[in-house]
Amino acid sequence: MIAALAFYVFAAILIASAVMVVTARNPVHSVLFLILAFFNASALFLIAGAEFLAMILVIVYVGAVAVLFLFVVMMLDIDFVRLREGFQRYAPIGAVVGGILFLELILVLSGWSFADQADDLRLSPNPGAGVTNAAAIGHILYTDYVYLFQLAGLILLVAMIGAIVLTHRERVGTRRQNIGAQVSRSGSISLEQVPTGVGIKTLGIRRPPEPEVETPAVTHEAQHGGHH
């Protein structure tokens, strides 16, 4: 009875925090609600008997990913108003993609069926005698679902590259390396051994002497202001 009550409490908080992650206007608040959702999800894993997944969720996602998101959002000067400028323009495309994903979820859930040993496994979460949860998860993940595991890694990589592209802006006034200008430079400036002292040489740039600028000669009348 207590376990069932705790499950419903943590599940309700998890759903509410997940909704607030999407609907919150302040990105810092969204990250904080995301951390709350991770904690409640780890509590659900503990109730289900998967303590390994619960600790991984807290250590990896809360301790690293969510904190990193929080620091990035708070420290970077991201113009979120500019990022939302094309929302109305691309809203129909997003609605079509969302509808396709919703139909795929309906197809998956309509063909879902529980295994015959589901009730026994639910009452006995231990994977077997002498086998820990970490060993059981690793055996299933890296043997039966290794291709899906690699696909998930590729999806995360694409998401990371997309986040970098969306937040990257050209800054005015910054000096950047111009490879073309370096390659096509004139031969008047060359890199050679420049003597700097007795028996000491260093690798430096010997620049050609600057041409002397001839100053106009000043006449005697100009110096004394001319004749009056």
Phi and psi restraints in degrees (value plus and minus 20) as a CYANA .aco file:
   2 ILE   PHI     -87.4   -47.4
   2 ILE   PSI     -60.1   -20.1
   3 ALA   PHI     -83.7   -43.7
   3 ALA   PSI     -61.2   -21.2
   4 ALA   PHI     -85.6   -45.6
   4 ALA   PSI     -60.7   -20.7
   5 LEU   PHI     -85.2   -45.2
   5 LEU   PSI     -62.2   -22.2
   6 ALA   PHI     -84.0   -44.0
   6 ALA   PSI     -57.1   -17.1
   7 PHE   PHI     -81.5   -41.5
   7 PHE   PSI     -66.7   -26.7
   8 TYR   PHI     -88.0   -48.0
   8 TYR   PSI     -55.5   -15.5
   9 VAL   PHI     -86.2   -46.2
   9 VAL   PSI     -69.6   -29.6
  10 PHE   PHI     -86.0   -46.0
  10 PHE   PSI     -56.2   -16.2
  11 ALA   PHI     -87.0   -47.0
  11 ALA   PSI     -60.0   -20.0
  12 ALA   PHI     -85.3   -45.3
  12 ALA   PSI     -62.4   -22.4
  13 ILE   PHI     -85.5   -45.5
  13 ILE   PSI     -57.1   -17.1
  14 LEU   PHI     -83.5   -43.5
  14 LEU   PSI     -64.9   -24.9
  15 ILE   PHI     -86.2   -46.2
  15 ILE   PSI     -61.6   -21.6
  16 ALA   PHI     -85.2   -45.2
  16 ALA   PSI     -62.2   -22.2
  17 SER   PHI     -88.3   -48.3
  17 SER   PSI     -54.9   -14.9
  18 ALA   PHI     -85.1   -45.1
  18 ALA   PSI     -58.4   -18.4
  19 VAL   PHI     -86.2   -46.2
  19 VAL   PSI     -59.3   -19.3
  20 MET   PHI     -89.0   -49.0
  20 MET   PSI     -47.9    -7.9
  21 VAL   PHI     -80.8   -40.8
  21 VAL   PSI     -58.5   -18.5
  22 VAL   PHI    -103.4   -63.4
  22 VAL   PSI     -56.5   -16.5
  23 THR   PHI    -112.6   -72.6
  23 THR   PSI     -33.6     6.4
  24 ALA   PHI     -88.7   -48.7
  24 ALA   PSI     116.3   156.3
  25 ARG   PHI    -100.6   -60.6
  25 ARG   PSI     -52.3   -12.3
  26 ASN   PHI    -104.8   -64.8
  26 ASN   PSI     103.5   143.5
  27 PRO   PHI     -85.0   -45.0
  27 PRO   PSI     -49.5    -9.5
  28 VAL   PHI     -85.4   -45.4
  28 VAL   PSI     -62.2   -22.2
  29 HIS   PHI     -83.6   -43.6
  29 HIS   PSI     -55.9   -15.9
  30 SER   PHI     -82.6   -42.6
  30 SER   PSI     -62.0   -22.0
  31 VAL   PHI     -86.2   -46.2
  31 VAL   PSI     -59.1   -19.1
  32 LEU   PHI     -85.2   -45.2
  32 LEU   PSI     -60.7   -20.7
  33 PHE   PHI     -86.4   -46.4
  33 PHE   PSI     -52.3   -12.3
  34 LEU   PHI     -85.2   -45.2
  34 LEU   PSI     -60.0   -20.0
  35 ILE   PHI     -83.5   -43.5
  35 ILE   PSI     -60.8   -20.8
  36 LEU   PHI     -82.4   -42.4
  36 LEU   PSI     -59.6   -19.6
  37 ALA   PHI     -84.3   -44.3
  37 ALA   PSI     -58.5   -18.5
  38 PHE   PHI     -84.4   -44.4
  38 PHE   PSI     -61.5   -21.5
  39 PHE   PHI     -83.8   -43.8
  39 PHE   PSI     -62.2   -22.2
  40 ASN   PHI     -89.3   -49.3
  40 ASN   PSI     -55.0   -15.0
  41 ALA   PHI     -85.9   -45.9
  41 ALA   PSI     -59.0   -19.0
  42 SER   PHI     -85.2   -45.2
  42 SER   PSI     -54.7   -14.7
  43 ALA   PHI     -85.1   -45.1
  43 ALA   PSI     -57.6   -17.6
  44 LEU   PHI     -85.0   -45.0
  44 LEU   PSI     -57.9   -17.9
  45 PHE   PHI     -84.1   -44.1
  45 PHE   PSI     -57.9   -17.9
  46 LEU   PHI     -84.2   -44.2
  46 LEU   PSI     -59.9   -19.9
  47 ILE   PHI     -85.0   -45.0
  47 ILE   PSI     -56.1   -16.1
  48 ALA   PHI     -96.5   -56.5
  48 ALA   PSI     -27.2    12.8
  49 GLY   PHI      70.4   110.4
  49 GLY   PSI      -9.8    30.2
  50 ALA   PHI    -123.6   -83.6
  50 ALA   PSI      54.6    94.6
  51 GLU   PHI     -88.8   -48.8
  51 GLU   PSI     -46.8    -6.8
  52 PHE   PHI     -84.9   -44.9
  52 PHE   PSI     -67.4   -27.4
  53 LEU   PHI     -83.9   -43.9
  53 LEU   PSI     -54.7   -14.7
  54 ALA   PHI     -84.5   -44.5
  54 ALA   PSI     -64.9   -24.9
  55 MET   PHI     -89.1   -49.1
  55 MET   PSI     -57.6   -17.6
  56 ILE   PHI     -83.9   -43.9
  56 ILE   PSI     -59.2   -19.2
  57 LEU   PHI     -84.3   -44.3
  57 LEU   PSI     -59.9   -19.9
  58 VAL   PHI     -93.3   -53.3
  58 VAL   PSI     -65.2   -25.2
  59 ILE   PHI     -91.3   -51.3
  59 ILE   PSI     -67.7   -27.7
  60 VAL   PHI    -100.6   -60.6
  60 VAL   PSI     -74.5   -34.5
  61 TYR   PHI     -97.2   -57.2
  61 TYR   PSI     -67.7   -27.7
  62 VAL   PHI     -96.5   -56.5
  62 VAL   PSI     -65.3   -25.3
  63 GLY   PHI     -95.4   -55.4
  63 GLY   PSI     -41.1    -1.1
  64 ALA   PHI    -143.3  -103.3
  64 ALA   PSI     -79.7   -39.7
  65 VAL   PHI     -89.5   -49.5
  65 VAL   PSI     -70.7   -30.7
  66 ALA   PHI     -86.9   -46.9
  66 ALA   PSI     -59.5   -19.5
  67 VAL   PHI     -85.8   -45.8
  67 VAL   PSI     -57.4   -17.4
  68 LEU   PHI     -83.5   -43.5
  68 LEU   PSI     -64.1   -24.1
  69 PHE   PHI     -78.1   -38.1
  69 PHE   PSI     -62.7   -22.7
  70 LEU   PHI     -84.0   -44.0
  70 LEU   PSI     -64.0   -24.0
  71 PHE   PHI     -87.3   -47.3
  71 PHE   PSI     -58.6   -18.6
  72 VAL   PHI     -85.3   -45.3
  72 VAL   PSI     -64.3   -24.3
  73 VAL   PHI     -87.2   -47.2
  73 VAL   PSI     -58.0   -18.0
  74 MET   PHI     -99.2   -59.2
  74 MET   PSI     -51.5   -11.5
  75 MET   PHI    -113.2   -73.2
  75 MET   PSI     -53.7   -13.7
  76 LEU   PHI    -101.6   -61.6
  76 LEU   PSI     122.8   162.8
  77 ASP   PHI    -109.9   -69.9
  77 ASP   PSI      58.6    98.6
  78 ILE   PHI    -113.6   -73.6
  78 ILE   PSI     107.0   147.0
  79 ASP   PHI    -105.8   -65.8
  79 ASP   PSI      72.1   112.1
  80 PHE   PHI     -91.4   -51.4
  80 PHE   PSI     -45.7    -5.7
  81 VAL   PHI     -85.7   -45.7
  81 VAL   PSI     -60.0   -20.0
  82 ARG   PHI     -88.4   -48.4
  82 ARG   PSI     -54.0   -14.0
  83 LEU   PHI     -88.7   -48.7
  83 LEU   PSI     -46.4    -6.4
  84 ARG   PHI    -111.3   -71.3
  84 ARG   PSI     -15.4    24.6
  85 GLU   PHI     -84.5   -44.5
  85 GLU   PSI     -57.4   -17.4
  86 GLY   PHI    -113.1   -73.1
  86 GLY   PSI      -0.3    39.7
  87 PHE   PHI     -87.3   -47.3
  87 PHE   PSI     -66.7   -26.7
  88 GLN   PHI     -87.5   -47.5
  88 GLN   PSI     -51.8   -11.8
  89 ARG   PHI     -88.7   -48.7
  89 ARG   PSI     -60.0   -20.0
  90 TYR   PHI    -118.9   -78.9
  90 TYR   PSI     -11.5    28.5
  91 ALA   PHI     -82.5   -42.5
  91 ALA   PSI     -62.0   -22.0
  92 PRO   PHI     -82.3   -42.3
  92 PRO   PSI     -59.3   -19.3
  93 ILE   PHI     -84.8   -44.8
  93 ILE   PSI     -61.9   -21.9
  94 GLY   PHI     -83.8   -43.8
  94 GLY   PSI     -56.9   -16.9
  95 ALA   PHI     -85.9   -45.9
  95 ALA   PSI     -58.1   -18.1
  96 VAL   PHI     -85.7   -45.7
  96 VAL   PSI     -64.9   -24.9
  97 VAL   PHI     -84.0   -44.0
  97 VAL   PSI     -61.5   -21.5
  98 GLY   PHI     -83.3   -43.3
  98 GLY   PSI     -58.6   -18.6
  99 GLY   PHI     -85.2   -45.2
  99 GLY   PSI     -58.8   -18.8
 100 ILE   PHI     -84.8   -44.8
 100 ILE   PSI     -62.6   -22.6
 101 LEU   PHI     -84.8   -44.8
 101 LEU   PSI     -57.5   -17.5
 102 PHE   PHI     -84.8   -44.8
 102 PHE   PSI     -60.8   -20.8
 103 LEU   PHI     -85.4   -45.4
 103 LEU   PSI     -58.3   -18.3
 104 GLU   PHI     -85.0   -45.0
 104 GLU   PSI     -59.0   -19.0
 105 LEU   PHI     -84.0   -44.0
 105 LEU   PSI     -59.1   -19.1
 106 ILE   PHI     -84.0   -44.0
 106 ILE   PSI     -61.3   -21.3
 107 LEU   PHI     -84.4   -44.4
 107 LEU   PSI     -59.1   -19.1
 108 VAL   PHI     -87.8   -47.8
 108 VAL   PSI     -65.1   -25.1
 109 LEU   PHI     -90.2   -50.2
 109 LEU   PSI     -49.6    -9.6
 110 SER   PHI     -89.0   -49.0
 110 SER   PSI     -49.6    -9.6
 111 GLY   PHI    -114.7   -74.7
 111 GLY   PSI      -8.9    31.1
 112 TRP   PHI     -96.9   -56.9
 112 TRP   PSI     118.8   158.8
 113 SER   PHI    -165.4  -125.4
 113 SER   PSI     121.2   161.2
 114 PHE   PHI    -101.7   -61.7
 114 PHE   PSI     126.9   166.9
 115 ALA   PHI     -91.7   -51.7
 115 ALA   PSI     142.1   182.1
 116 ASP   PHI     -88.6   -48.6
 116 ASP   PSI     -51.1   -11.1
 117 GLN   PHI    -115.4   -75.4
 117 GLN   PSI      -0.2    39.8
 118 ALA   PHI     -85.7   -45.7
 118 ALA   PSI     -61.3   -21.3
 119 ASP   PHI     -85.8   -45.8
 119 ASP   PSI     -60.9   -20.9
 120 ASP   PHI     -86.6   -46.6
 120 ASP   PSI     -60.5   -20.5
 121 LEU   PHI     -88.9   -48.9
 121 LEU   PSI     -51.9   -11.9
 122 ARG   PHI     -88.9   -48.9
 122 ARG   PSI     -57.2   -17.2
 123 LEU   PHI     -98.6   -58.6
 123 LEU   PSI     -39.7     0.3
 124 SER   PHI    -148.0  -108.0
 124 SER   PSI      66.3   106.3
 125 PRO   PHI     -92.9   -52.9
 125 PRO   PSI     -29.5    10.5
 126 ASN   PHI     -87.4   -47.4
 126 ASN   PSI     105.8   145.8
 127 PRO   PHI     -86.9   -46.9
 127 PRO   PSI     -39.5     0.5
 128 GLY   PHI     137.9   177.9
 128 GLY   PSI     151.1   191.1
 129 ALA   PHI     -91.8   -51.8
 129 ALA   PSI     105.6   145.6
 130 GLY   PHI      57.3    97.3
 130 GLY   PSI     -12.5    27.5
 131 VAL   PHI    -137.4   -97.4
 131 VAL   PSI     102.5   142.5
 132 THR   PHI    -103.4   -63.4
 132 THR   PSI     148.4   188.4
 133 ASN   PHI     -84.2   -44.2
 133 ASN   PSI     -58.9   -18.9
 134 ALA   PHI     -84.2   -44.2
 134 ALA   PSI     -62.2   -22.2
 135 ALA   PHI     -86.4   -46.4
 135 ALA   PSI     -59.8   -19.8
 136 ALA   PHI     -87.0   -47.0
 136 ALA   PSI     -62.9   -22.9
 137 ILE   PHI     -85.8   -45.8
 137 ILE   PSI     -62.6   -22.6
 138 GLY   PHI     -83.9   -43.9
 138 GLY   PSI     -57.8   -17.8
 139 HIS   PHI     -85.4   -45.4
 139 HIS   PSI     -62.6   -22.6
 140 ILE   PHI     -92.6   -52.6
 140 ILE   PSI     -60.0   -20.0
 141 LEU   PHI     -90.5   -50.5
 141 LEU   PSI     -60.1   -20.1
 142 TYR   PHI    -117.6   -77.6
 142 TYR   PSI     -14.4    25.6
 143 THR   PHI    -140.4  -100.4
 143 THR   PSI     -78.1   -38.1
 144 ASP   PHI    -100.7   -60.7
 144 ASP   PSI     -54.5   -14.5
 145 TYR   PHI    -141.4  -101.4
 145 TYR   PSI      16.7    56.7
 146 VAL   PHI     -89.1   -49.1
 146 VAL   PSI     -56.0   -16.0
 147 TYR   PHI     -90.3   -50.3
 147 TYR   PSI     -59.2   -19.2
 148 LEU   PHI     -86.5   -46.5
 148 LEU   PSI     -53.6   -13.6
 149 PHE   PHI     -84.5   -44.5
 149 PHE   PSI     -63.6   -23.6
 150 GLN   PHI     -86.0   -46.0
 150 GLN   PSI     -56.4   -16.4
 151 LEU   PHI     -84.9   -44.9
 151 LEU   PSI     -60.1   -20.1
 152 ALA   PHI     -82.4   -42.4
 152 ALA   PSI     -58.3   -18.3
 153 GLY   PHI     -84.3   -44.3
 153 GLY   PSI     -59.3   -19.3
 154 LEU   PHI     -86.2   -46.2
 154 LEU   PSI     -57.7   -17.7
 155 ILE   PHI     -84.9   -44.9
 155 ILE   PSI     -61.4   -21.4
 156 LEU   PHI     -84.8   -44.8
 156 LEU   PSI     -55.9   -15.9
 157 LEU   PHI     -85.5   -45.5
 157 LEU   PSI     -62.7   -22.7
 158 VAL   PHI     -84.0   -44.0
 158 VAL   PSI     -59.7   -19.7
 159 ALA   PHI     -84.1   -44.1
 159 ALA   PSI     -58.6   -18.6
 160 MET   PHI     -85.9   -45.9
 160 MET   PSI     -63.2   -23.2
 161 ILE   PHI     -85.4   -45.4
 161 ILE   PSI     -59.2   -19.2
 162 GLY   PHI     -83.6   -43.6
 162 GLY   PSI     -59.3   -19.3
 163 ALA   PHI     -84.5   -44.5
 163 ALA   PSI     -58.0   -18.0
 164 ILE   PHI     -86.7   -46.7
 164 ILE   PSI     -61.2   -21.2
 165 VAL   PHI     -86.4   -46.4
 165 VAL   PSI     -58.9   -18.9
 166 LEU   PHI     -89.9   -49.9
 166 LEU   PSI     -53.7   -13.7
 167 THR   PHI    -114.0   -74.0
 167 THR   PSI     -25.2    14.8
 168 HIS   PHI    -102.0   -62.0
 168 HIS   PSI     110.9   150.9
 169 ARG   PHI    -152.9  -112.9
 169 ARG   PSI     130.9   170.9
 170 GLU   PHI     -99.5   -59.5
 170 GLU   PSI     105.2   145.2
 171 ARG   PHI    -118.5   -78.5
 171 ARG   PSI     111.4   151.4
 172 VAL   PHI    -100.9   -60.9
 172 VAL   PSI     115.6   155.6
 173 GLY   PHI      74.3   114.3
 173 GLY   PSI     -23.8    16.2
 174 THR   PHI    -105.4   -65.4
 174 THR   PSI     121.9   161.9
 175 ARG   PHI    -112.0   -72.0
 175 ARG   PSI     105.3   145.3
 176 ARG   PHI    -138.9   -98.9
 176 ARG   PSI     136.8   176.8
 177 GLN   PHI     -95.9   -55.9
 177 GLN   PSI     108.2   148.2
 178 ASN   PHI    -128.8   -88.8
 178 ASN   PSI      81.1   121.1
 179 ILE   PHI     -85.8   -45.8
 179 ILE   PSI     -59.2   -19.2
 180 GLY   PHI     -82.6   -42.6
 180 GLY   PSI     -60.6   -20.6
 181 ALA   PHI     -87.8   -47.8
 181 ALA   PSI     -53.6   -13.6
 182 GLN   PHI     -90.5   -50.5
 182 GLN   PSI     -59.4   -19.4
 183 VAL   PHI     -92.1   -52.1
 183 VAL   PSI     -58.8   -18.8
 184 SER   PHI    -112.9   -72.9
 184 SER   PSI       3.0    43.0
 185 ARG   PHI     -92.4   -52.4
 185 ARG   PSI     138.8   178.8
 186 SER   PHI     -95.7   -55.7
 186 SER   PSI     141.5   181.5
 187 GLY   PHI    -105.2   -65.2
 187 GLY   PSI     -12.7    27.3
 188 SER   PHI     -91.9   -51.9
 188 SER   PSI     -43.6    -3.6
 189 ILE   PHI    -130.9   -90.9
 189 ILE   PSI      95.3   135.3
 190 SER   PHI    -146.3  -106.3
 190 SER   PSI     138.9   178.9
 191 LEU   PHI    -119.1   -79.1
 191 LEU   PSI     101.5   141.5
 192 GLU   PHI    -171.5  -131.5
 192 GLU   PSI     155.7   195.7
 193 GLN   PHI     -96.1   -56.1
 193 GLN   PSI      98.1   138.1
 194 VAL   PHI    -126.3   -86.3
 194 VAL   PSI      99.4   139.4
 195 PRO   PHI     -89.5   -49.5
 195 PRO   PSI     111.8   151.8
 196 THR   PHI    -137.8   -97.8
 196 THR   PSI     -23.8    16.2
 197 GLY   PHI     159.7   199.7
 197 GLY   PSI    -190.8  -150.8
 198 VAL   PHI     -93.2   -53.2
 198 VAL   PSI      94.4   134.4
 199 GLY   PHI      50.6    90.6
 199 GLY   PSI      -8.2    31.8
 200 ILE   PHI    -141.9  -101.9
 200 ILE   PSI     110.0   150.0
 201 LYS   PHI    -153.0  -113.0
 201 LYS   PSI     128.3   168.3
 202 THR   PHI    -154.7  -114.7
 202 THR   PSI     135.1   175.1
 203 LEU   PHI    -105.1   -65.1
 203 LEU   PSI      92.5   132.5
 204 GLY   PHI    -164.4  -124.4
 204 GLY   PSI    -188.3  -148.3
 205 ILE   PHI    -132.2   -92.2
 205 ILE   PSI     102.1   142.1
 206 ARG   PHI    -116.7   -76.7
 206 ARG   PSI      94.3   134.3
 207 ARG   PHI    -113.2   -73.2
 207 ARG   PSI     125.5   165.5
 208 PRO   PHI     -87.2   -47.2
 208 PRO   PSI     128.8   168.8
 209 PRO   PHI     -85.1   -45.1
 209 PRO   PSI     123.0   163.0
 210 GLU   PHI     -92.8   -52.8
 210 GLU   PSI     118.6   158.6
 211 PRO   PHI     -84.8   -44.8
 211 PRO   PSI     119.4   159.4
 212 GLU   PHI     -94.6   -54.6
 212 GLU   PSI     115.7   155.7
 213 VAL   PHI    -113.9   -73.9
 213 VAL   PSI     101.2   141.2
 214 GLU   PHI     -96.5   -56.5
 214 GLU   PSI     105.5   145.5
 215 THR   PHI    -112.5   -72.5
 215 THR   PSI     119.9   159.9
 216 PRO   PHI     -83.9   -43.9
 216 PRO   PSI     121.6   161.6
 217 ALA   PHI     -89.4   -49.4
 217 ALA   PSI     118.2   158.2
 218 VAL   PHI    -118.3   -78.3
 218 VAL   PSI     101.0   141.0
 219 THR   PHI     -96.8   -56.8
 219 THR   PSI     145.3   185.3
 220 HIS   PHI     -85.9   -45.9
 220 HIS   PSI     -53.9   -13.9
 221 GLU   PHI     -90.1   -50.1
 221 GLU   PSI     -54.6   -14.6
 222 ALA   PHI     -89.6   -49.6
 222 ALA   PSI     -51.7   -11.7
 223 GLN   PHI     -88.5   -48.5
 223 GLN   PSI     -59.6   -19.6
 224 HIS   PHI    -115.7   -75.7
 224 HIS   PSI     -11.2    28.8
 225 GLY   PHI      61.9   101.9
 225 GLY   PSI      -9.8    30.2
 226 GLY   PHI      60.5   100.5
 226 GLY   PSI     156.8   196.8
 227 HIS   PHI    -110.2   -70.2
 227 HIS   PSI     121.7   161.7
